[in-house]
Amino acid sequence: MEWISFFTCVYICVGRISPYSYKLNKEDITIIYRAQCPHSQAALKTLRGLKYGVKEIEEKSNPELVNYVRKYIHPTFPMIFVHGEFIGGNDEFQKKLKSGEIDKMMFKLTNKNGFLYYLFVNTIYSFFLFIKI
């Protein structure tokens, strides 16, 4: 059992976010990968060279999260998220990185309005009454 906020529970109940969304929002970039997958290894190599915070989740370390993402979001490895927003696999990530789209997504959180929104959402998650689900 994990503790999450009342606000998050309301969103989960109405289907707006998944129960795993808060795990995918913790770092700038989150990658769910398979150790033996060459596409995963290529994405990891690229991500480790970037200036952003990266959370690496190996397939076997969190099977519930992996099964959820494979069922509802993306069936193949790697699965890459930027601030909880699904980007795609390695090919899509590399294209968005080369086009500068990843940097634009990161910039949204450093400018005033984007940062305030990010701060507001994270404050709501942690501020409201915590309940057990």
Secondary structure, 3 states (H helix, E strand, C coil): CCEEEHHHHHHHHCCCCCCCHHHHCCCCEEEEECCCCHHHHHHHHHHHCCCCCEEEEECCCCHHHHHHHHHHCCCCCCEEEECCEEEECHHHHHHHHHHCHHHHHHHHCCCHHHHHHHHHHHHHHHHCCEEEC
